[in-house]
Amino acid sequence: MLALLLMPFEYPIWLDDLLKRLGATLVPIALVSVGYQIQLSHARGKTYALTVGLIFKLIVGPALILLLFAGPLRSDWQTLSVTVFEAAMGPMIGASIVAMDHELDPPLVTLMVGVGIPLSFLTLPIWWHVLNSL
């Protein structure tokens, strides 16, 4: 709430630099916090759920969004492509941290992130070609 109220005000340059440096540390901390918890030995009992989740996240979800919005957003290709491409991104670190905090199958969550992000490096170029062919 405070951040929203302070939006119209200019920060001193030193404070802006400090906040940017603090913010830059959050991504590595989040990656490390999820990375420490990943154990591939947990994949044995979770392969079906992991496969279904990643297929939905990386293929089915973006395809549904493309099908739903291809008509209404056909004239605005940039909005359509960004929307589909963002949907095709790997699982989110922030969402996984929230899921783990609520104990929603933490081993599966860490596997989804640990396998899904590298796998998205393979599926995103495919989506890029699909979007460019429209």
GUMIKOL-81887 format. One record per residue: residue number from 1; residue in three letters; y, z, x of N, C-alpha, C in turn. Coordinates in steps of 0.001 Angstrom, whole numbers, plus 500000, padded with zeros to 6 digits. Atoms other than C-alpha are relative to their C-alpha. Layout:
% GUMIKOL-81887
NUM / Ala / Y / Z / X / Y / Z / X / Y / Z / X
...
This chain:
% GUMIKOL-81887
1 / Met / 498826 / 500000 / 500827 / 500000 / 500000 / 500000 / 501254 / 500000 / 500883
2 / Leu / 498865 / 499922 / 499088 / 502323 / 500868 / 502853 / 500244 / 498646 / 500674
3 / Ala / 499859 / 501311 / 499359 / 501640 / 497512 / 504536 / 500690 / 499011 / 499063
4 / Leu / 499345 / 500897 / 500956 / 502646 / 495661 / 501365 / 501482 / 500321 / 499848
5 / Leu / 498593 / 499604 / 500142 / 505854 / 497657 / 501057 / 500827 / 499629 / 501232
6 / Leu / 499275 / 500284 / 498762 / 506761 / 496980 / 504703 / 500050 / 498513 / 500360
7 / Met / 500022 / 501429 / 499691 / 506203 / 493207 / 504544 / 501386 / 499380 / 500182
8 / Pro / 498701 / 500663 / 499824 / 509876 / 492265 / 504093 / 500761 / 500435 / 501257
9 / Phe / 499272 / 499464 / 498847 / 510937 / 494298 / 507151 / 499482 / 499417 / 501304
10 / Glu / 500346 / 500467 / 498652 / 510978 / 493076 / 510752 / 499564 / 501192 / 500840
11 / Tyr / 500454 / 498965 / 499075 / 509001 / 495119 / 513245 / 500614 / 499752 / 501367
12 / Pro / 499589 / 500226 / 498608 / 510214 / 495712 / 516774 / 498904 / 499223 / 500731
13 / Ile / 500952 / 500846 / 499276 / 508545 / 493314 / 519202 / 498887 / 500837 / 500624
14 / Trp / 501019 / 499174 / 499362 / 506746 / 496136 / 521021 / 498974 / 500502 / 498988
15 / Leu / 500917 / 499532 / 501030 / 505248 / 497434 / 517758 / 499116 / 498853 / 499500
16 / Asp / 500764 / 501170 / 500416 / 504201 / 493942 / 516703 / 498907 / 499684 / 501024
17 / Asp / 500996 / 500236 / 498941 / 502464 / 493432 / 520076 / 498904 / 501059 / 499976
18 / Leu / 500976 / 498916 / 500053 / 500777 / 496827 / 519807 / 499032 / 499816 / 498840
19 / Leu / 500854 / 500198 / 501175 / 499474 / 496098 / 516303 / 499064 / 498801 / 500185
20 / Lys / 500857 / 501160 / 499729 / 498178 / 492675 / 517380 / 498871 / 500366 / 500959
21 / Arg / 501037 / 499594 / 499030 / 496320 / 494223 / 520333 / 498971 / 500924 / 499358
22 / Leu / 500940 / 499130 / 500710 / 494798 / 496921 / 518140 / 499124 / 499200 / 499046
23 / Gly / 500755 / 500836 / 500925 / 493773 / 494340 / 515564 / 498973 / 499129 / 500705
24 / Ala / 500918 / 500847 / 499238 / 492139 / 492178 / 518231 / 498744 / 500759 / 500427
25 / Thr / 501180 / 499220 / 499588 / 489776 / 495032 / 519100 / 499012 / 500201 / 498864
26 / Leu / 500873 / 499717 / 501137 / 488316 / 495255 / 515600 / 498802 / 499066 / 499911
27 / Val / 501114 / 500947 / 500091 / 486181 / 492103 / 515740 / 498889 / 500358 / 500978
28 / Pro / 501095 / 499612 / 499098 / 484274 / 493068 / 518902 / 499320 / 501304 / 499595
29 / Ile / 500602 / 498737 / 500430 / 483768 / 496590 / 517561 / 499053 / 499772 / 498833
30 / Ala / 500859 / 500302 / 501146 / 482362 / 495232 / 514296 / 498739 / 499275 / 500440
31 / Leu / 501174 / 500727 / 499512 / 480069 / 492813 / 516128 / 499033 / 500917 / 500727
32 / Val / 500858 / 499064 / 499265 / 478785 / 495550 / 518402 / 499329 / 500971 / 499047
33 / Ser / 500587 / 499024 / 500923 / 478250 / 497972 / 515516 / 498841 / 499398 / 499224
34 / Val / 501105 / 500662 / 500691 / 476083 / 495438 / 513685 / 498915 / 499644 / 501007
35 / Gly / 500964 / 500427 / 498982 / 474428 / 494201 / 516882 / 499098 / 501111 / 500477
36 / Tyr / 500827 / 498874 / 499562 / 473212 / 497649 / 517889 / 498911 / 500331 / 498995
37 / Gln / 500945 / 499617 / 501028 / 471396 / 497999 / 514603 / 498950 / 498938 / 499728
38 / Ile / 500956 / 501061 / 500271 / 469548 / 494672 / 514604 / 498706 / 500232 / 500785
39 / Gln / 501310 / 499867 / 499378 / 465842 / 494926 / 515312 / 499115 / 498908 / 499411
40 / Leu / 500802 / 501113 / 500491 / 463748 / 491807 / 515075 / 498631 / 500453 / 499500
41 / Ser / 501285 / 499495 / 500504 / 460679 / 493959 / 514448 / 500060 / 500260 / 498497
42 / His / 499846 / 499796 / 501447 / 462096 / 494615 / 510962 / 499854 / 498700 / 499218
43 / Ala / 500073 / 501299 / 500676 / 461865 / 490886 / 510199 / 498648 / 499771 / 499349
44 / Arg / 501343 / 500234 / 500532 / 458131 / 491080 / 509489 / 499923 / 500212 / 498498
45 / Gly / 500085 / 499726 / 501422 / 458452 / 492640 / 506058 / 501136 / 499396 / 499196
46 / Lys / 498794 / 500475 / 500679 / 461735 / 490922 / 505259 / 500188 / 498491 / 500121
47 / Thr / 499807 / 501434 / 499761 / 461102 / 487255 / 506070 / 500315 / 499238 / 498716
48 / Tyr / 499741 / 500706 / 501255 / 461032 / 486137 / 502436 / 501439 / 500253 / 499537
49 / Ala / 498634 / 499667 / 500439 / 464241 / 487992 / 501510 / 501031 / 499397 / 500950
50 / Leu / 499090 / 500573 / 499011 / 465905 / 486843 / 504742 / 500129 / 498491 / 499801
51 / Thr / 499994 / 501453 / 500204 / 464923 / 483211 / 504142 / 500749 / 499624 / 498730
52 / Val / 499331 / 500294 / 501270 / 466040 / 483222 / 500504 / 501499 / 500274 / 500119
53 / Gly / 498586 / 499655 / 499854 / 469314 / 484960 / 501364 / 500762 / 498995 / 500845
54 / Leu / 499310 / 500952 / 499129 / 470175 / 482597 / 504196 / 500050 / 498600 / 499406
55 / Ile / 499964 / 501310 / 500663 / 469210 / 479483 / 502241 / 501089 / 499988 / 498938
56 / Phe / 498938 / 499944 / 501012 / 471467 / 480629 / 499415 / 501372 / 500001 / 500661
57 / Lys / 498681 / 499853 / 499368 / 474338 / 481615 / 501722 / 500443 / 498736 / 500714
58 / Leu / 499614 / 501118 / 499150 / 474251 / 478574 / 503976 / 499845 / 498628 / 499346
59 / Ile / 500253 / 501316 / 500594 / 473029 / 475793 / 501655 / 500302 / 499972 / 498501
60 / Val / 499900 / 500063 / 501460 / 472751 / 476552 / 497927 / 501388 / 500400 / 499507
61 / Gly / 498671 / 499547 / 500428 / 476015 / 478486 / 497518 / 501081 / 498959 / 500221
62 / Pro / 498991 / 501047 / 499787 / 478228 / 475865 / 499175 / 499741 / 498747 / 499160
63 / Ala / 500315 / 501170 / 500829 / 476384 / 473097 / 497290 / 500440 / 500229 / 498555
64 / Leu / 499551 / 499689 / 501361 / 477060 / 474848 / 493976 / 501520 / 499923 / 499886
65 / Ile / 498536 / 500056 / 500013 / 480721 / 475234 / 494844 / 500477 / 498553 / 500058
66 / Leu / 499643 / 501414 / 499924 / 480893 / 471565 / 495802 / 499782 / 499310 / 498658
67 / Leu / 500275 / 500617 / 501301 / 479272 / 470536 / 492519 / 500976 / 500459 / 498923
68 / Leu / 499099 / 499466 / 501018 / 481488 / 472818 / 490439 / 501441 / 499517 / 500159
69 / Phe / 498593 / 500289 / 499770 / 484779 / 471904 / 492067 / 500280 / 498570 / 500445
70 / Ala / 499769 / 501385 / 499566 / 484263 / 468278 / 493110 / 500846 / 499234 / 498982
71 / Gly / 499213 / 500677 / 501034 / 485656 / 467072 / 489783 / 501426 / 500494 / 499943
72 / Pro / 498629 / 499501 / 500135 / 488670 / 469368 / 489365 / 500845 / 499852 / 501271
73 / Leu / 499227 / 500047 / 498757 / 489667 / 469260 / 493048 / 499865 / 498669 / 500736
74 / Arg / 500228 / 501285 / 499339 / 488821 / 465612 / 493775 / 501289 / 499440 / 500603
75 / Ser / 498729 / 500527 / 499484 / 492496 / 464726 / 494219 / 500532 / 500836 / 501163
76 / Asp / 499556 / 499123 / 498904 / 493022 / 467670 / 496602 / 498835 / 500227 / 500950
77 / Trp / 501164 / 499961 / 499110 / 490406 / 466930 / 499269 / 500054 / 501182 / 500955
78 / Gln / 499888 / 498920 / 499024 / 491757 / 469509 / 501701 / 499585 / 501340 / 499388
79 / Thr / 500378 / 498750 / 500657 / 491414 / 472397 / 499239 / 498500 / 500036 / 499735
80 / Leu / 501429 / 500065 / 500268 / 487932 / 471271 / 498239 / 499191 / 500196 / 501281
81 / Ser / 500773 / 499903 / 498762 / 486722 / 470873 / 501815 / 500104 / 501386 / 500626
82 / Val / 499846 / 498651 / 499443 / 488165 / 474204 / 502960 / 499192 / 501004 / 499180
83 / Thr / 500746 / 499085 / 500864 / 486632 / 475988 / 499965 / 498506 / 499916 / 500258
84 / Val / 501430 / 500175 / 499752 / 483185 / 474523 / 500544 / 499650 / 500452 / 501412
85 / Phe / 500280 / 499640 / 498609 / 483368 / 474968 / 504316 / 500027 / 501513 / 500193
86 / Glu / 499953 / 498529 / 499913 / 484400 / 478629 / 503972 / 498775 / 500624 / 499343
87 / Ala / 501204 / 499481 / 500659 / 481518 / 479199 / 501547 / 498771 / 499805 / 500865
88 / Ala / 501146 / 500300 / 499149 / 479150 / 477686 / 504125 / 499990 / 500802 / 501303
89 / Met / 499946 / 499183 / 498788 / 480234 / 480075 / 506880 / 498885 / 501036 / 499991
90 / Gly / 501048 / 498982 / 499880 / 477736 / 482615 / 508164 / 500373 / 501279 / 499275
91 / Pro / 499739 / 498731 / 500688 / 477413 / 486057 / 506584 / 501131 / 500780 / 500676
92 / Met / 498826 / 499292 / 499511 / 480476 / 488247 / 506933 / 499644 / 501355 / 500598
93 / Ile / 500192 / 498709 / 499345 / 480535 / 491197 / 509319 / 500525 / 501119 / 499116
94 / Gly / 499403 / 498954 / 500840 / 482837 / 493175 / 507026 / 499146 / 500345 / 498810
95 / Ala / 500863 / 499760 / 501156 / 480602 / 492739 / 504006 / 498717 / 500698 / 500422
96 / Ser / 501237 / 499353 / 499539 / 477577 / 493741 / 506058 / 500232 / 501468 / 500327
97 / Ile / 499691 / 498595 / 499701 / 479273 / 496930 / 507216 / 500091 / 500799 / 498707
98 / Val / 499917 / 499335 / 501301 / 480076 / 497823 / 503600 / 498604 / 500182 / 499414
99 / Ala / 501370 / 499908 / 500529 / 476482 / 497059 / 502565 / 499197 / 501068 / 500738
100 / Met / 500726 / 498978 / 499234 / 475129 / 499231 / 505384 / 500505 / 501406 / 499679
101 / Asp / 499445 / 498691 / 500372 / 477497 / 502073 / 504478 / 499427 / 500491 / 498673
102 / His / 500567 / 499634 / 501294 / 476032 / 501996 / 500976 / 498468 / 499945 / 500018
103 / Glu / 501445 / 499991 / 499776 / 472506 / 501823 / 502416 / 499268 / 498970 / 499137
104 / Leu / 500626 / 501101 / 500729 / 471687 / 498475 / 500785 / 499099 / 499222 / 500962
105 / Asp / 500985 / 500588 / 499098 / 468690 / 497697 / 503014 / 500628 / 499603 / 501336
106 / Pro / 499333 / 500299 / 498728 / 470453 / 497980 / 506407 / 499211 / 499078 / 500939
107 / Pro / 500692 / 500950 / 499116 / 467628 / 496242 / 508345 / 500152 / 498545 / 499541
108 / Leu / 499829 / 501358 / 500509 / 467896 / 493189 / 506069 / 501424 / 499519 / 500216
109 / Val / 498599 / 500364 / 499812 / 471686 / 493215 / 506270 / 500254 / 499592 / 501448
110 / Thr / 499775 / 500341 / 498595 / 471673 / 493242 / 510066 / 499265 / 498722 / 500380
111 / Leu / 500702 / 501256 / 499741 / 469071 / 490486 / 510123 / 500765 / 498809 / 499424
112 / Met / 499227 / 501083 / 500616 / 471160 / 488379 / 507736 / 501170 / 499601 / 500908
113 / Val / 498864 / 500289 / 499131 / 474166 / 488672 / 510045 / 499520 / 499471 / 501349
114 / Gly / 500472 / 500373 / 498670 / 472235 / 488446 / 513301 / 499348 / 498634 / 500058
115 / Val / 500627 / 501317 / 500052 / 470305 / 485343 / 512243 / 500943 / 498989 / 499341
116 / Gly / 499164 / 500906 / 500780 / 472827 / 483863 / 509793 / 501175 / 499420 / 500756
117 / Ile / 498841 / 500521 / 499267 / 475814 / 483556 / 512104 / 499586 / 498917 / 500995
118 / Pro / 500411 / 501107 / 499114 / 473984 / 481599 / 514843 / 499452 / 498794 / 499234
119 / Leu / 500536 / 501096 / 500794 / 472187 / 479538 / 512189 / 501118 / 499173 / 499358
120 / Ser / 498880 / 500733 / 500600 / 475529 / 478637 / 510622 / 500623 / 499020 / 500991
121 / Phe / 499513 / 500971 / 499012 / 476450 / 476913 / 513901 / 499238 / 498677 / 499892
122 / Leu / 500771 / 501223 / 500231 / 473741 / 474406 / 512985 / 500305 / 499381 / 498645
123 / Thr / 499782 / 500537 / 501346 / 474496 / 474088 / 509267 / 501444 / 499559 / 499760
124 / Leu / 498595 / 500372 / 500217 / 478308 / 473887 / 509469 / 500308 / 498558 / 500392
125 / Pro / 499748 / 501423 / 499719 / 478350 / 470501 / 511257 / 499413 / 499080 / 498926
126 / Ile / 500582 / 500794 / 501088 / 476064 / 469174 / 508516 / 500938 / 500002 / 498803
127 / Trp / 499052 / 499929 / 501105 / 478472 / 470418 / 505864 / 501261 / 499203 / 500308
128 / Trp / 498812 / 500761 / 499623 / 481361 / 468875 / 507796 / 499777 / 498500 / 499768
129 / His / 500317 / 501422 / 500225 / 479636 / 465484 / 507702 / 499890 / 499684 / 498499
130 / Val / 500093 / 500198 / 501446 / 478860 / 465893 / 504002 / 501393 / 499903 / 499389
131 / Leu / 498626 / 499992 / 500541 / 482496 / 466710 / 503243 / 500782 / 498762 / 500422
132 / Asn / 499291 / 501196 / 499537 / 483787 / 463814 / 505344 / 499489 / 498730 / 499361
133 / Ser / 500544 / 501198 / 500637 / 481514 / 461393 / 503539 / 500434 / 499866 / 498534
134 / Leu / 499556 / 500064 / 501399 / 483079 / 462216 / 500136 / 501218 / 499112 / 499850
